[in-house]
Amino acid sequence: MKTFYRKQALGCAILSVLWLAHPARAADAVSPLTPDLKPVVTEQGWTFSVAPYFWAAGLSGEVSQFGLPTVDVDASFGDILKNLDFAAMATAEARYDRYSIFGDLMYVKLSTGSGTPRGIVATNVDVGSETFSGLVGAGYSIVQSDAGRLDLVAAMRVWSVNTDLDFHGGILDGVSRSDGATWVDGLAGVRATYSLTSEVYLTGWGMVGAGGANVDWDVAAALGYRFNERFSAVAGYRALGVNYRNDGFVFDVVQQGPILGLVMRF
């Protein structure tokens, strides 16, 4: 069963999210998800941006499901990629003057199958894992200038982690079992951006909170480049940790690795 826990835990490493922040002018859209220097502004003064992204994160920590003992996990991104079925990550933001509303949705699905040593209880076991993380938040710029901006932010993040086991052959042929948990955490923190040139900028953010989890935190630093008024790219490094424990279900992990994102403005 240790292999089952490891595969389920690997799912969350793909997920999560990279939130890409950016430096900007005083009227620019600034988000840890959507970097930009000169976003398109509507007649009402609103700015909008959408950013699909990729996070090559490894995972380490402890997990436990199905009432079995806690298992230590230490997996590289390459280990996770071998079992990946599907992953989707994207963010969006709307900003008006100093105020912003932003969201981040991440979903990953992993699966694997393996035979049992003797084939008596079952000849083969299929393991499927689905992990979802959704964040919605709001921010306010307490410092704003042509060179950059400092935002105070508050957000809520929903986690949902589920694993399915399907037994084939042997005594347990046709038996299926599921285990999982869903919880909500509240977070608060800052986002900062600073323009080095008209095209190049530095950005970073830090958030921490709790709720269903004992602790939920997220930090990152990145370098951005603006190609034109509608497209930007960001590359950096992100680390995210969550410690959730409830009724034998344990998900206490740290995910970290390089991030890449493409920002589209309209």
C-alpha positions, -999 to 999 in steps of 0.1 A, spaced: 0 0 0 29 23 4 31 27 -34 -5 37 -35 1 66 -11 32 77 -30 12 79 -63 -16 99 -47 8 123 -31 26 128 -65 -6 143 -79 -5 174 -58 30 182 -70 17 188 -105 -11 208 -94 -5 236 -78 -1 262 -88 27 289 -98 12 323 -92 31 347 -115 34 383 -102 47 413 -120 61 448 -118 42 476 -134 33 512 -137 8 529 -114 -22 521 -137 -10 486 -146 -27 453 -136 -5 436 -110 -11 400 -98 10 371 -86 -6 354 -116 -4 379 -144 28 399 -149 27 430 -170 40 465 -175 15 480 -199 -18 461 -199 -47 472 -221 -71 495 -202 -108 497 -209 -128 529 -210 -140 521 -174 -104 519 -162 -105 481 -157 -76 459 -167 -79 421 -174 -54 393 -178 -53 355 -181 -23 333 -176 -19 296 -183 12 283 -165 34 253 -159 50 243 -125 77 216 -126 75 209 -89 88 180 -69 71 169 -36 83 158 -2 65 152 31 40 127 47 7 113 35 -17 87 48 -50 73 35 -74 43 39 -66 43 76 -30 29 71 2 42 86 18 75 74 42 72 45 72 95 37 72 108 2 102 123 -17 95 125 -54 111 145 -82 91 161 -110 103 134 -133 88 107 -110 55 126 -111 54 131 -149 56 94 -155 21 89 -140 4 120 -153 -29 116 -172 -40 153 -173 -31 186 -158 -46 221 -162 -35 254 -145 -46 289 -152 -51 322 -134 -71 354 -141 -73 389 -127 -94 420 -129 -80 453 -115 -94 488 -110 -69 514 -98 -55 501 -65 -80 473 -62 -77 438 -76 -97 405 -77 -79 374 -88 -83 336 -90 -63 305 -96 -75 271 -106 -54 239 -107 -64 203 -115 -43 172 -119 -51 136 -126 -26 107 -121 -30 70 -125 -9 38 -123 -14 1 -121 7 -27 -106 5 -64 -100 5 -79 -65 33 -102 -53 13 -135 -51 -19 -126 -69 -41 -142 -43 -59 -112 -28 -58 -95 -62 -37 -100 -94 -37 -63 -102 -45 -30 -85 -53 3 -103 -46 35 -85 -62 68 -96 -56 102 -80 -73 136 -86 -63 168 -69 -80 202 -72 -70 236 -58 -89 268 -63 -81 302 -49 -100 335 -50 -87 367 -34 -86 404 -34 -58 430 -30 -51 466 -23 -19 486 -33 -5 504 -2 25 516 -23 22 525 -59 47 543 -83 61 542 -118 88 518 -106 66 492 -89 39 484 -64 33 467 -30 0 450 -25 -16 436 6 -38 405 -3 -63 382 13 -76 350 -2 -94 317 4 -81 284 -11 -101 252 -15 -82 219 -16 -97 186 -27 -76 154 -27 -91 120 -37 -77 85 -44 -95 55 -59 -83 18 -57 -97 -8 -81 -89 -45 -75 -88 -70 -104 -86 -108 -100 -81 -128 -69 -103 -126 -38 -110 -89 -42 -118 -90 -79 -142 -61 -87 -138 -43 -53 -133 -6 -53 -124 18 -25 -121 56 -23 -106 80 2 -101 117 2 -107 151 19 -118 186 10 -110 217 31 -108 255 29 -80 277 41 -78 315 46 -45 332 36 -30 367 38 2 382 26 19 406 2 29 409 -35 57 432 -47 70 441 -82 99 463 -94 107 473 -129 144 471 -139 137 483 -175 106 490 -196 106 453 -206 123 434 -176 109 433 -141 113 414 -108 83 401 -88 76 381 -57 49 372 -32 44 355 1 12 342 17 4 322 48 -27 310 65 -47 282 80 -82 268 83 -90 232 75 -52 228 74 -29 235 103 -9 257 80 -10 267 43 18 289 28 31 300 -6 62 320 -16 78 328 -50 103 350 -68 104 355 -106 118 374 -135 95 387 -162 98 400 -198 72 418 -218 72 411 -255 45 436 -264 13 451 -251 -6 418 -250 19 391 -242 45 386 -214 65 356 -201 76 349 -165 102 324 -151 110 318 -115 109 295 -85 80 287 -62 75 268 -30 41 258 -15 34 239 17 2 226 33 -3 205 65 -37 189 67 -46 161 92 -80 148 100 -94 114 111 -64 94 98 -61 114 65 -28 131 63 -15 154 36 15 172 50 37 181 20 60 208 5 60 213 -33 88 233 -49 103 239 -83 107 262 -113 77 280 -128 70 292 -163 40 313 -174 25 331 -204 4 361 -198 -24 373 -222 -41 407 -217 -73 420 -232 
